[in-house]
Amino acid sequence: MASISTLRPPARAHTVGAPAGPARPLASSDALVLEGVTRSFGALRAVDDVSLVVAAGEKRAILGANGAGKTTLFNAITGDFPPTAGTIRFFGEDVTELSPFERIRKGLRRTYQSSLLFRDLSVRDNLFLAVRGVSNNRYSFLRPSARHASRAATQDLLERVRLAHIADEPVSSLAHGQQRQLEIGMALAGAPRLILFDEPAAGLSPAERRELVLLLTSMPAHMSFVLIEHDLDIALRVVEKVTVMHNGRVLKHGTPSEIENDAQVQAIYMGGKH
């Protein structure tokens, strides 16, 4: 098997089974458009000239070995580490220079590799804070009534991520998989248009992974998501398109079956026929 360090990606990414061609024209139905996105840290180009299009409602995975630039790309998209070159468009609007909270207000969400939860609060309270955080009256000091829209939205999220039975338990008492479910619920607050999931299956048991697949495949058809995941069995089951990264660049685009059966991808990431 060829070593990752000895294989160099082509100068430009191409779609598996089709010749490389010019980028398609910007469409109003595109949720996310990256054009030549680059992120450098000194002399290191962690993300190098990445271009891709995610359509509205599309579910996409980004695969690659550790150090391929996947999480740095997410950071560029969310504004945590803005790109040093290139353009990011979100539903047709250039958001390259916007702050992270402005992108959130426009419907962009993400989860992180490490849990970012209020461990001393209950599951319900975590979801309630997520709902309030993206609402227009988030700074109000008035306690919402039992019939307030934010209360109903919190209950809806509890049921959608299958945590209603432990709604009043402290987060610190939850299993790791349940905390991941909670993170997905918090990302769903406020009707997002695109969610970036950063390795949601990391550390999950087989039963928890099955629960994760159910959650991801039950996402609304109109909602887009982009998934970074090392577990190929999960990633290839829940998405429609796949992008493979290598050394900070896009190596290939394709469907799950095309990527799974591609010889170069197998050599680099799968160690042979999967």
C-alpha positions as CSV (number, residue, x, y, z in Angstrom):
1,M,0.0,0.0,0.0
2,A,1.3,3.4,-0.9
3,S,2.3,5.7,2.0
4,I,0.2,8.9,2.5
5,S,3.5,10.9,2.6
6,T,4.5,9.6,-0.8
7,L,1.3,10.4,-2.6
8,R,0.7,13.9,-3.9
9,P,-2.8,15.1,-4.9
10,P,-3.4,16.5,-8.3
11,A,-3.0,20.2,-8.8
12,R,-6.8,20.6,-9.0
13,A,-9.5,18.4,-7.4
14,H,-11.8,16.5,-9.8
15,T,-15.0,14.6,-9.6
16,V,-14.6,10.9,-9.6
17,G,-15.6,9.4,-12.9
18,A,-15.7,12.8,-14.7
19,P,-13.0,15.1,-16.1
20,A,-12.2,18.3,-14.2
21,G,-14.1,21.3,-15.4
22,P,-14.8,24.9,-14.6
23,A,-16.8,25.7,-11.4
24,R,-20.5,25.8,-12.0
25,P,-22.2,29.3,-11.9
26,L,-23.4,30.5,-8.5
27,A,-27.0,29.5,-8.0
28,S,-29.5,30.9,-5.5
29,S,-30.1,27.3,-4.4
30,D,-26.5,26.9,-3.2
31,A,-26.2,26.9,0.6
32,L,-22.4,27.2,0.7
33,V,-19.9,28.2,-2.0
34,L,-16.2,28.2,-1.3
35,E,-13.9,29.8,-3.9
36,G,-10.2,29.4,-3.5
37,V,-10.4,29.4,0.3
38,T,-6.9,29.4,1.9
39,R,-5.9,29.6,5.6
40,S,-2.2,30.0,6.5
41,F,-0.5,30.0,9.8
42,G,2.8,31.7,9.1
43,A,4.5,29.6,6.4
44,L,2.1,26.7,6.8
45,R,-0.9,26.5,4.5
46,A,-3.4,24.4,6.5
47,V,-6.1,24.9,3.9
48,D,-4.9,25.5,0.3
49,D,-7.1,26.9,-2.5
50,V,-10.3,24.9,-1.5
51,S,-13.3,25.3,-3.7
52,L,-16.6,23.5,-3.4
53,V,-20.4,23.9,-3.6
54,V,-23.0,22.6,-1.2
55,A,-26.5,22.8,-2.5
56,A,-29.5,23.7,-0.2
57,G,-30.6,20.5,1.4
58,E,-27.5,18.6,0.5
59,K,-25.8,16.3,3.0
60,R,-22.0,16.1,2.4
61,A,-19.0,14.5,4.1
62,I,-15.5,15.8,4.2
63,L,-13.0,12.9,4.6
64,G,-9.2,12.9,5.0
65,A,-6.5,11.8,7.3
66,N,-5.4,13.7,10.4
67,G,-3.8,17.0,9.3
68,A,-5.7,17.1,6.0
69,G,-7.1,20.5,6.9
70,K,-10.7,19.5,7.6
71,T,-11.3,21.2,10.9
72,T,-9.3,24.3,9.8
73,L,-11.7,24.5,6.8
74,F,-14.6,24.4,9.2
75,N,-13.0,27.2,11.3
76,A,-12.7,29.3,8.1
77,I,-16.3,28.7,7.2
78,T,-17.6,29.7,10.7
79,G,-15.2,32.7,11.1
80,D,-13.3,31.2,14.0
81,F,-10.1,31.5,11.9
82,P,-11.1,33.6,8.8
83,P,-9.5,32.7,5.5
84,T,-6.3,34.5,4.5
85,A,-7.5,34.2,0.9
86,G,-10.6,33.2,-1.0
87,T,-14.4,33.9,-0.7
88,I,-17.1,32.2,1.3
89,R,-20.7,32.7,0.2
90,F,-23.7,31.6,2.3
91,F,-26.9,31.4,0.4
92,G,-25.6,33.8,-2.1
93,E,-24.2,36.4,0.4
94,D,-20.5,37.0,0.8
95,V,-19.8,36.3,4.5
96,T,-16.0,36.1,4.3
97,E,-15.5,39.1,6.5
98,L,-18.4,38.5,8.9
99,S,-17.8,37.6,12.6
100,P,-18.9,34.2,13.9
101,F,-21.9,35.5,15.7
102,E,-23.1,37.2,12.5
103,R,-22.9,34.0,10.6
104,I,-24.8,32.2,13.3
105,R,-27.6,34.8,13.0
106,K,-27.8,34.0,9.3
107,G,-28.4,30.3,10.0
108,L,-24.9,28.7,10.1
109,R,-24.3,26.3,13.0
110,R,-21.5,23.9,14.0
111,T,-20.5,21.3,16.6
112,Y,-17.0,20.8,17.8
113,Q,-14.7,17.8,18.4
114,S,-14.7,18.5,22.1
115,S,-18.0,19.0,23.9
116,L,-19.0,22.6,24.7
117,L,-21.8,22.1,27.2
118,F,-23.0,23.6,30.5
119,R,-22.2,20.5,32.5
120,D,-23.8,21.7,35.8
121,L,-27.1,22.6,34.1
122,S,-29.8,20.2,33.0
123,V,-30.3,18.9,29.4
124,R,-33.4,21.1,29.2
125,D,-31.6,24.2,30.3
126,N,-28.8,23.7,27.8
127,L,-31.3,23.5,25.0
128,F,-33.3,26.4,26.3
129,L,-30.1,28.6,26.4
130,A,-29.4,27.5,22.8
131,V,-32.9,28.5,21.8
132,R,-32.7,31.9,23.6
133,G,-29.2,32.6,22.2
134,V,-30.5,32.8,18.6
135,S,-33.8,34.6,19.4
136,N,-34.5,38.2,19.0
137,N,-35.2,38.8,22.7
138,R,-32.2,36.9,24.0
139,Y,-31.1,39.7,26.3
140,S,-34.5,39.9,28.1
141,F,-34.3,39.5,31.9
142,L,-38.0,38.4,32.0
143,R,-38.6,34.7,32.7
144,P,-40.6,33.3,29.8
145,S,-44.0,31.8,30.6
146,A,-44.7,28.1,30.3
147,R,-46.5,28.8,27.0
148,H,-43.7,31.0,25.6
149,A,-42.4,30.0,22.1
150,S,-38.9,29.4,23.5
151,R,-40.3,26.8,25.9
152,A,-42.1,25.0,23.1
153,A,-39.0,25.1,20.9
154,T,-37.0,23.6,23.7
155,Q,-39.4,20.7,24.2
156,D,-39.5,20.1,20.4
157,L,-35.7,19.8,20.4
158,L,-35.8,17.4,23.4
159,E,-38.0,15.1,21.4
160,R,-36.2,15.5,18.1
161,V,-32.9,14.3,19.6
162,R,-34.6,11.7,21.8
163,L,-33.6,13.1,25.2
164,A,-37.0,14.0,26.6
165,H,-36.8,11.2,29.1
166,I,-33.7,12.7,30.7
167,A,-34.6,16.4,30.2
168,D,-34.1,17.3,33.8
169,E,-30.9,15.4,34.4
170,P,-27.6,17.3,34.8
171,V,-25.4,17.1,31.7
172,S,-22.5,15.8,33.9
173,S,-24.5,12.6,34.5
174,L,-25.0,11.9,30.8
175,A,-23.2,9.2,28.8
176,H,-20.8,10.5,26.1
177,G,-23.3,9.6,23.3
178,Q,-26.1,11.4,25.0
179,Q,-23.9,14.5,25.3
180,R,-23.3,14.3,21.5
181,Q,-27.0,14.1,21.0
182,L,-27.4,17.2,23.1
183,E,-24.8,19.0,21.0
184,I,-26.8,18.2,17.9
185,G,-30.0,19.4,19.6
186,M,-28.3,22.7,20.5
187,A,-27.1,23.1,16.9
188,L,-30.6,22.7,15.7
189,A,-31.9,25.6,17.8
190,G,-33.4,28.5,15.8
191,A,-34.0,26.7,12.5
192,P,-30.5,26.6,11.1
193,R,-30.0,26.4,7.3
194,L,-26.6,24.6,7.4
195,I,-24.9,22.7,10.2
196,L,-21.2,21.7,10.3
197,F,-20.7,18.5,12.3
198,D,-17.1,18.0,13.4
199,E,-16.5,14.2,14.2
200,P,-19.8,13.6,16.0
201,A,-19.1,9.8,16.2
202,A,-15.8,10.2,18.1
203,G,-15.7,8.0,21.2
204,L,-19.2,6.6,20.7
205,S,-20.2,3.0,21.4
206,P,-21.7,0.8,18.7
207,A,-25.2,1.5,20.1
208,E,-24.6,5.2,20.3
209,R,-23.3,5.2,16.7
210,R,-26.6,3.6,15.6
211,E,-28.5,6.4,17.4
212,L,-26.3,9.0,15.7
213,V,-27.1,7.6,12.3
214,L,-30.8,7.8,13.1
215,L,-30.4,11.4,14.1
216,L,-28.5,12.4,11.0
217,T,-30.8,10.6,8.6
218,S,-33.8,12.2,10.2
219,M,-32.6,15.8,9.5
220,P,-35.2,17.8,7.5
221,A,-34.8,17.6,3.8
222,H,-34.4,21.3,3.3
223,M,-31.5,21.5,5.9
224,S,-27.9,21.1,4.6
225,F,-25.1,19.7,6.7
226,V,-21.4,19.0,6.2
227,L,-19.9,16.2,8.2
228,I,-16.3,15.6,9.2
229,E,-16.0,12.0,10.3
230,H,-13.3,9.3,10.5
231,D,-15.8,6.5,10.8
232,L,-16.4,5.8,7.1
233,D,-19.3,3.4,7.8
234,I,-21.2,6.3,9.3
235,A,-20.1,9.0,7.0
236,L,-20.9,7.1,3.8
237,R,-24.3,6.1,5.0
238,V,-25.7,9.5,5.9
239,V,-24.6,11.7,3.0
240,E,-25.2,12.2,-0.7
241,K,-21.8,13.6,-1.7
242,V,-18.2,13.3,-0.4
243,T,-15.2,15.5,-0.6
244,V,-11.8,14.0,0.1
245,M,-9.0,16.3,1.4
246,H,-5.3,15.7,1.4
247,N,-2.5,18.0,2.6
248,G,-4.9,21.0,2.9
249,R,-6.3,20.6,-0.7
250,V,-9.4,19.0,-2.2
251,L,-8.3,15.7,-3.7
252,K,-11.6,14.5,-5.1
253,H,-15.4,14.9,-5.1
254,G,-17.9,12.1,-5.7
255,T,-20.8,10.0,-4.4
256,P,-20.3,7.7,-1.5
257,S,-20.0,4.7,-3.7
258,E,-17.6,6.4,-6.1
259,I,-15.3,7.5,-3.3
260,E,-15.5,4.1,-1.5
261,N,-14.5,2.3,-4.7
262,D,-11.9,4.8,-5.9
263,A,-8.4,3.2,-6.0
264,Q,-6.5,6.3,-5.0
265,V,-8.8,7.0,-2.0
266,Q,-8.5,3.4,-0.9
267,A,-4.7,3.5,-1.1
268,I,-4.5,6.7,1.0
269,Y,-7.3,6.3,3.5
270,M,-8.8,2.8,3.5
271,G,-5.8,0.6,3.2
272,G,-7.3,-1.4,0.3
273,K,-10.7,-2.6,-0.8
274,H,-13.3,-1.6,1.8
